[in-house]
Amino acid sequence: MDEVHVVPAHMFRKVISLSKSHYTLGLTAMLVKEDERITDLNFLIGPKLYEANWLDLVKGGFIANVQCAEALYMMNPNKFKACEFLIRFHEQKRGDKIIVFANNLFALTEYAMKLRKPMIYGATR
């Protein structure tokens, strides 16, 4: 189960309780949550068995070297052009794989439609 740190949330907890398996493997890059439910992972999934430093994993060639850039959202043409430029530059000039994260669903939808890119999101209540 990837992103196991979200399992204590209500819907994930419900799914875990309904699914039956002999073993459960939980993966996450950050075993941190803003609420106190992170301690619930011990009985939902089990205790943490292994932790690796991501820089060591990069150096060993196990995961890709990552470069992050943050662009603050304001729905204006200049921000959109900057985002479009960065996506095209990294995809076409450098051959990079790109993921654009957004906490604003409206902006994400607009960007995806205008740039003709796939979009995924998780609805919340």
C-alpha positions, 0 to 999 in steps of 0.5 A, spaced: 500 500 500 503 506 497 502 512 501 500 508 507 500 515 512 493 516 509 490 509 512 488 512 518 483 517 514 476 515 515 475 512 508 481 508 507 480 505 514 474 503 512 477 500 506 482 496 510 477 493 515 473 490 509 479 488 505 482 481 507 490 479 506 495 475 509 500 480 509 500 488 508 506 492 506 505 499 507 510 504 503 510 512 504 516 517 503 513 521 510 510 517 516 507 524 518 500 526 519 498 533 521 493 529 526 494 524 531 491 518 527 498 516 525 499 512 531 493 508 529 498 505 523 501 500 528 494 496 529 491 498 522 498 496 518 503 494 523 509 497 526 515 500 521 520 495 519 525 499 515 527 506 514 531 509 508 534 515 507 532 518 500 539 521 498 542 514 499 537 511 495 538 516 489 546 515 490 545 508 489 541 508 483 534 506 486 530 512 485 530 518 480 534 524 482 528 529 483 528 536 482 522 540 485 520 547 483 514 551 487 510 556 483 505 560 487 498 559 484 494 566 481 490 565 476 493 570 471 496 569 464 503 570 466 503 564 471 499 560 466 505 561 461 510 560 466 507 553 468 506 551 460 514 553 459 516 549 465 512 543 463 514 543 455 521 545 457 522 539 462 518 534 457 521 536 450 528 539 451 530 535 457 526 528 457 524 529 464 517 526 467 513 531 470 508 531 475 504 538 477 501 538 484 496 543 486 491 544 492 487 548 488 482 544 484 479 549 479 487 551 477 489 544 476 482 543 472 484 549 467 491 547 466 490 540 465 484 542 459 488 548 456 495 544 456 491 537 454 494 533 460 491 528 464 489 530 471 488 526 477 485 528 484 482 525 490 475 528 492 474 529 499 468 531 503 
